[in-house]
């Protein structure tokens, strides 16, 4: 089967050019420019006026399977991801049971092999006592290890200094961290509970999970990485101050990298008044100064990657007083269209967005043959209409939880088609789940 996508505005490796992509079965076999002879094909897609991007690679999602499938599962959330232009995801270990052994991890891979519409990998979770499992990792088959250096959903915090030192010294793969200091958070929460009880105004989430809590933990991770020569990736930076810890420049020159998540780029403290629990994340959405600093850090190559930290909870769980509602929210279906708004507003060029959301995740994790529009690479592709307004509402939300922090917002762009390994998995609102995604491999 040969599919020709013609007259597209191809966004790839710092360029935007008019051209075509020929897909044969799972692979890109030809990339051409305007004026080149068009090759024969079984199916032709006219992409005039539309952007063709590599499929996004999201290195931080929580799809909730096994054990928490009332919130989401690999099938439902990977479908939402593909509809949003994300063709590859890396999923977190705080499921039930926790994925802290190779045996449990492989069970998740088996589920994904049967149900995932997108390509996939899974992190091995770190505990205070599973260093022997970490040493057994095959770097070619597992994306990385995840350390919760602060409590979040699932309570997997690693707080033993000797255990942390062992992981930073011995892990054969990238170390991804959630950085917040528990002692600071507990003291802050006690203060606000003394004043408000359980019904703490949501805006104080940014004060409880404070700038200080983030910086102290991120600093600790950076010091451990420097001491041990580790490859450290700090996830979801949320403060301007933490940017001081990250070197500015090309990602491949760094041993310590960091990312921003879509919600920290989009929302700020003022949004708690209208959104409440629906923008309660860990780390917290903070001040406008922080949001603007994160956007600038993407543009100047201090921050290296854009991710989602997609973390659905049921609507019932998200409804209530502050101390009873969990942190996290669904994002994969809407992250690309949200990022496109930054492009249209001249805040983040589309070439930079593709670098941070497609190319750099592939580079950082050494993903084999994905993340770029190149001949011989898997045909993970997204066609985006830059002038197709649509409003997010419950009738078009694909998350199992059924809600979005973007409800009521009208985006100006729309994902029209998503190819996963050459398979047209999403086509103008129609899902084709007849083929599953693949377990991704790593060149390391």
C-alpha positions as MATLAB code, in Angstrom:
seq = 'XXXXXXXXXXXXXXXXXXXXXXXXXXXXXXXXXXXXXXXXXXXXXXXXXXXXXXXXXXXXXXXXXXXXXXXXXXXXXXXXXXXXXXXXXXXXXXXXXXXXXXXXXXXXXXXXXXXXXXXXXXXXXXXXXXXXXXXXXXXXXXXXXXXXXXXXXXXXXXXXXXXXXXXXXXXXXXXXXXXXXXXXXXXXXXXXXXXXXXXXXXXXXXXXXXXXXXXXXXXXXXXXXXXXXXXXXXXXXXXXXXXXXXXXXXXXXXXXXXXXXXXXXXXXXXXXXXXXXXXXXXXXXXXXXXXXXXXXXXXXXXXXXXXXXXXXXXXXXXXXXXXXXXXXXXXXXXXXXXXXXXXXXXXXXXXXXXXXXXXXXXXXXXXXXXXXXXXXXXXXXXXXXXXXXXXXXXXXXXXXXXXXXXXXXXXXXXXXXXXXXXXXXXXXXXXXXXXXXXXXXXXX';
ca = [
       0.000    0.000    0.000;
       1.509    3.308   -1.134;
       0.012    6.572    0.153;
       1.151    9.928   -1.208;
       0.646   13.028    0.897;
       1.180   15.897   -1.544;
       1.515   19.705   -1.437;
       1.891   19.766    2.348;
       3.729   22.371    4.377;
       6.268   19.938    5.825;
       7.715   20.971    9.190;
      10.903   19.054    9.909;
      14.385   19.682   11.300;
      14.068   23.456   11.486;
      12.479   23.935    8.061;
       9.031   24.534    6.612;
       8.819   23.605    2.936;
       6.177   22.598    0.435;
       6.567   18.989   -0.573;
       5.317   15.438   -0.483;
       5.795   12.301    1.573;
       5.339    8.826    0.130;
       4.391    6.120    2.612;
       4.722    2.460    1.738;
       3.290    0.059    4.301;
       4.900    1.119    7.638;
       7.662    3.372    6.343;
       8.390    6.716    4.738;
      10.049    5.796    1.437;
      10.312    9.193   -0.248;
      10.348   12.842    0.842;
      10.247   15.385   -1.964;
       9.970   19.132   -2.480;
       7.788   21.294   -4.692;
       8.798   20.729   -8.299;
       9.991   17.159   -7.781;
       8.230   14.512   -9.834;
       5.391   12.936   -7.892;
       5.745    9.156   -7.481;
       2.856    6.791   -8.233;
       0.654    5.783   -5.297;
      -2.455    3.768   -4.477;
      -3.940    6.662   -2.503;
      -3.291   10.401   -2.789;
      -4.019   12.912   -0.013;
      -4.141   16.558   -1.054;
      -2.575   18.451    1.867;
      -2.424   21.891    0.286;
      -2.401   24.621    2.920;
      -1.908   22.143    5.769;
       1.036   21.349    8.001;
       2.565   17.865    7.977;
       4.486   17.117   11.165;
       6.259   14.098   12.616;
       4.039   12.366   15.153;
       4.565   13.804   18.608;
       6.463   11.719   21.186;
       5.097   12.299   24.683;
       7.625   11.145   27.273;
       5.318   11.562   30.262;
       1.805   10.110   30.484;
      -0.259    8.234   33.052;
      -2.707    5.914   31.288;
      -3.810    4.253   34.571;
      -3.684    0.602   33.548;
      -3.557   -1.726   35.379;
      -5.570   -1.106   38.511;
      -6.981    2.383   37.983;
      -8.967    1.839   34.817;
     -12.020    3.771   35.991;
      -9.861    6.851   35.273;
      -8.436    5.707   31.936;
      -6.794    2.744   30.258;
      -4.187    2.159   27.600;
      -6.774    1.733   24.848;
      -8.865    4.808   25.665;
      -6.014    7.175   26.375;
      -3.818    6.072   23.468;
      -6.821    6.657   21.201;
      -7.196   10.186   22.566;
      -3.459   10.702   22.115;
      -3.500    9.622   18.470;
      -6.514   11.858   17.822;
      -4.382   14.669   19.215;
      -1.360   13.911   17.022;
       0.693   11.975   19.591;
       1.890    8.775   17.944;
       4.294    7.543   20.648;
       4.044    7.688   24.429;
       6.137    6.722   27.445;
       3.999    5.775   30.424;
       4.547    6.078   34.153;
       4.867    3.346   36.803;
       2.409    4.536   39.479;
      -0.294    2.059   38.535;
      -1.740   -0.761   40.677;
       0.325   -2.805   41.162;
       3.226   -0.409   40.779;
       5.538   -1.206   37.872;
       8.680   -1.597   39.983;
       9.835   -5.000   38.738;
      10.686   -6.154   35.232;
       7.950   -8.776   35.531;
       5.233   -6.219   36.273;
       6.564   -3.911   33.588;
       6.322   -6.629   30.948;
       2.665   -7.159   31.859;
       1.994   -3.577   30.823;
       3.815   -4.118   27.534;
       1.615   -7.143   26.903;
      -1.560   -5.121   27.483;
      -0.323   -2.396   25.146;
       0.519   -4.911   22.428;
      -3.173   -5.829   22.310;
      -4.861   -2.482   22.915;
      -2.668    0.546   22.200;
      -3.413    2.590   19.101;
      -0.100    4.422   19.521;
       3.503    3.275   19.897;
       4.608    2.772   23.476;
       7.240    2.319   26.128;
       6.997    2.117   29.922;
       9.212    3.406   32.712;
      10.381    1.177   35.517;
       9.505    2.820   38.830;
      12.128    3.371   41.518;
      11.589    2.461   45.167;
      13.872    2.614   48.165;
      14.702   -1.069   47.667;
      14.507   -2.175   44.001;
      18.025   -1.363   42.812;
      18.540   -4.981   41.704;
      15.597   -4.679   39.279;
      17.021   -1.437   37.905;
      20.371   -3.104   37.237;
      18.589   -5.776   35.144;
      17.131   -3.277   32.644;
      17.866   -3.879   28.966;
      18.546   -0.309   27.708;
      17.385   -1.230   24.197;
      13.897   -2.140   25.403;
      12.928    0.216   28.257;
      12.771    4.016   27.993;
      14.010    4.880   31.479;
      13.472    4.807   35.228;
      11.187    7.207   37.073;
      11.939    8.567   40.546;
       9.293   10.403   42.506;
      11.470   12.670   44.648;
       8.248   14.086   46.060;
       4.848   12.537   46.761;
       2.240   12.551   44.041;
      -0.605   10.285   42.944;
       0.281    6.729   43.955;
       2.666    7.606   46.805;
       5.889    6.244   45.272;
       8.209    8.749   46.922;
      11.872    7.697   47.217;
      13.316    9.395   50.288;
      16.315    7.279   51.267;
      19.526    9.099   50.327;
      21.526    5.893   49.964;
      18.876    4.432   47.643;
      18.904    7.577   45.526;
      22.678    7.510   45.300;
      22.623    3.863   44.169;
      20.111    4.619   41.412;
      21.993    7.656   40.131;
      25.194    5.585   40.106;
      23.896    2.323   38.638;
      20.890    3.027   36.389;
      21.745    1.869   32.845;
      19.145    4.199   31.315;
      17.949    7.784   31.595;
      16.707    8.837   35.047;
      13.483   10.863   34.949;
      12.491   12.706   38.112;
       9.460   14.323   39.689;
      11.041   16.975   41.906;
       9.193   18.432   44.896;
      10.337   18.489   48.516;
       7.917   16.628   50.774;
       8.878   18.306   54.040;
       8.237   21.768   52.626;
       4.920   20.670   51.123;
       3.715   19.096   54.373;
       4.587   22.203   56.382;
       2.841   24.461   53.869;
      -0.277   22.298   53.783;
      -0.495   22.208   57.568;
      -0.424   26.011   57.589;
      -3.292   26.327   55.111;
      -5.344   23.560   56.729;
      -5.053   25.418   60.033;
      -6.568   28.463   58.332;
      -9.140   26.911   55.994;
      -9.649   23.274   57.043;
     -10.260   20.967   54.085;
     -11.738   23.717   51.913;
      -8.497   25.471   50.998;
      -8.943   27.873   48.054;
      -7.381   26.179   45.036;
      -5.153   29.149   44.290;
      -3.113   28.172   47.330;
      -2.066   24.928   45.632;
       0.729   27.057   44.155;
       1.730   28.118   47.685;
       1.559   24.621   49.175;
       3.559   23.012   46.356;
       5.707   26.085   46.277;
       8.608   27.474   44.278;
      10.865   26.595   47.197;
       9.666   22.961   47.281;
      10.417   22.547   43.585;
      13.807   24.233   43.607;
      15.105   22.363   46.639;
      14.255   18.965   45.136;
      15.447   19.805   41.613;
      18.744   21.045   43.067;
      19.175   17.761   44.893;
      18.583   15.775   41.703;
      21.066   17.891   39.760;
      23.709   17.450   42.461;
      23.211   13.669   42.466;
      23.500   13.552   38.683;
      26.683   15.617   38.646;
      28.204   13.499   41.389;
      27.499   10.243   39.541;
      27.727   11.355   35.917;
      24.115   10.316   35.350;
      21.815   11.143   32.471;
      19.117   13.090   34.313;
      15.865   14.392   32.856;
      13.841   16.652   35.167;
      10.194   16.429   34.236;
       7.564   19.189   34.309;
       9.596   22.174   35.499;
       7.148   24.749   36.798;
       9.224   27.676   38.079;
      11.457   30.382   36.683;
      14.045   29.757   39.400;
      14.577   26.091   38.474;
      15.747   27.197   35.035;
      18.977   28.345   36.696;
      19.831   24.657   37.169;
      19.692   23.806   33.445;
      22.384   24.637   30.917;
      21.331   26.616   27.867;
      22.213   25.144   24.487;
      21.706   22.141   22.185;
      20.195   19.192   24.004;
      22.715   16.654   22.757;
      25.488   18.586   24.526;
      23.815   18.079   27.916;
      23.842   15.325   30.520;
      21.101   17.088   32.486;
      17.942   18.017   30.577;
      14.504   19.294   31.489;
      11.032   19.728   30.061;
       7.928   21.866   30.271;
       4.380   20.541   30.222;
       1.517   22.061   28.286;
      -0.493   23.061   31.366;
       2.408   24.997   32.869;
       2.787   26.818   29.541;
      -0.924   27.616   29.269;
      -2.394   28.312   32.722;
      -1.316   30.547   35.602;
      -2.382   31.264   39.172;
      -5.306   33.460   38.096;
      -6.974   30.473   36.412;
      -7.595   28.666   39.721;
     -10.582   30.943   40.368;
     -12.455   29.554   37.347;
     -10.884   26.104   36.925;
     -10.284   24.986   40.529;
      -9.504   21.277   40.828;
      -9.418   20.894   37.043;
      -5.995   22.593   36.937;
      -4.720   21.056   40.163;
      -1.489   19.354   39.112;
       1.724   18.328   40.846;
       3.892   20.360   40.484;
       1.394   23.197   40.718;
       0.538   25.734   38.059;
       2.224   28.844   39.392;
       2.583   32.519   38.470;
       2.424   34.295   35.118;
       6.107   35.144   35.521;
       6.875   31.420   35.673;
       4.704   30.619   32.657;
       6.404   33.250   30.521;
       9.848   32.146   31.681;
       9.112   28.546   30.658;
       8.048   29.641   27.171;
      11.192   31.723   26.801;
      13.305   28.785   28.016;
      11.903   26.635   25.217;
      12.767   29.306   22.676;
      16.320   29.805   23.963;
      17.040   26.072   24.388;
      17.277   25.958   28.154;
      14.306   23.600   28.222;
      14.595   20.647   25.885;
      11.243   18.866   25.630;
       7.503   19.524   25.735;
       5.307   16.825   27.291;
       1.825   16.549   28.803;
       1.943   14.643   32.107;
      -1.497   13.416   31.025;
      -3.054   12.130   34.257;
      -6.825   11.607   34.165;
      -9.129   11.315   37.162;
     -12.864   10.764   37.109;
     -15.155   13.775   37.230;
     -16.443   12.562   40.588;
     -12.906   12.446   41.992;
     -12.233   15.973   40.765;
     -15.364   17.401   42.378;
     -15.021   18.473   45.978;
     -12.892   20.328   48.482;
      -9.173   20.848   48.020;
      -7.826   18.149   50.343;
     -10.087   15.470   48.808;
      -9.387   16.047   45.122;
      -6.411   14.322   43.442;
      -3.890   16.164   41.286;
      -3.640   15.612   37.555;
      -5.671   16.098   34.420;
      -6.115   14.795   30.856;
      -4.185   16.563   28.077;
      -3.033   14.289   25.223;
      -5.948   14.985   22.879;
      -5.491   18.752   23.089;
      -1.772   19.344   23.560;
      -0.857   19.834   19.894;
      -3.739   22.193   19.186;
      -2.844   24.151   22.339;
       0.760   24.423   21.164;
      -0.428   25.554   17.743;
      -2.064   28.534   19.438;
       1.396   29.631   20.590;
       2.605   29.352   16.999;
      -0.285   31.442   15.678;
       0.383   34.068   18.350;
       4.122   34.206   17.479;
       5.062   32.945   20.942;
       6.594   29.578   19.965;
       7.435   28.931   16.295;
       6.089   25.704   14.875;
       9.628   24.612   13.985;
      10.664   25.010   17.630;
       7.555   23.190   18.817;
       8.334   20.257   16.503;
      11.908   20.224   17.769;
      10.783   20.020   21.408;
       7.804   17.676   21.008;
       9.002   15.380   18.208;
      12.736   15.526   17.461;
      14.199   15.992   20.929;
      12.302   13.176   22.666;
      13.570   10.855   19.926;
      17.113   12.167   20.367;
      17.155   12.143   24.160;
      15.885    8.576   24.472;
      17.702    7.357   21.326;
      14.413    6.157   19.834;
      15.056    4.137   16.694;
      13.641    5.576   13.431;
      10.966    7.863   14.858;
      10.486   11.543   15.570;
      11.513   12.871   12.143;
      10.173   12.944    8.588;
      12.994   10.979    7.007;
      13.182    8.271    4.381;
      13.430    4.859    6.019;
      11.749    6.038    9.229;
       8.411    4.778   10.485;
       5.544    6.760    9.012;
       4.343    8.428   12.212;
       2.796   11.576   10.748;
       0.230   14.242   11.654;
      -1.673   16.453    9.243;
      -2.854   19.699   10.847;
      -5.313   22.174    9.365;
      -4.121   25.630   10.523;
      -7.501   27.265    9.860;
     -10.197   24.977   11.247;
     -11.735   26.383   14.450;
     -13.436   23.989   16.837;
     -14.629   24.165   20.414;
     -13.805   21.555   23.046;
     -16.925   20.091   24.638;
     -18.083   16.807   26.081;
     -19.311   15.561   22.696;
     -15.793   15.518   21.203;
     -13.675   14.560   24.228;
     -12.194   11.060   23.871;
     -10.692   10.658   27.357;
     -12.344    7.955   29.423;
     -12.811   10.481   32.240;
     -14.963   12.598   29.909;
     -13.669   16.066   30.792;
     -10.903   18.483   29.819;
      -9.433   21.637   31.364;
      -9.879   23.160   27.896;
     -13.673   22.690   27.798;
     -15.303   25.725   26.236;
     -12.117   26.880   24.528;
     -12.139   27.340   20.751;
      -8.881   26.261   19.116;
      -8.058   27.681   15.704;
      -6.327   24.564   14.350;
      -7.356   20.945   14.133;
      -5.651   17.583   13.732;
      -7.131   16.059   10.576;
      -5.160   12.844   10.135;
      -2.719   10.809   12.184;
      -0.661    7.962   10.772;
       0.919    5.419   13.138;
       3.462    3.172   11.412;
       1.840    4.068    8.093;
      -1.637    3.134    9.325;
      -4.215    5.933    9.088;
      -5.392    5.560   12.675;
      -7.298    8.853   12.874;
      -9.063   10.546    9.971;
     -11.233   13.616   10.587;
     -12.855   12.254   13.720;
     -12.920    8.607   12.641;
     -10.798    6.095   14.545;
      -9.429    2.992   12.830;
      -8.249    0.649   15.591;
      -7.666   -2.325   13.273;
      -3.908   -2.111   13.876;
      -2.034   -1.609   17.121;
       1.037    0.512   17.698;
       4.471   -0.976   18.304;
       6.816   -1.259   21.260;
       9.518    1.275   20.525;
      13.199    0.365   20.619;
      16.244    2.372   21.632;
      19.693    2.600   20.054;
      21.764    2.277   23.204;
];
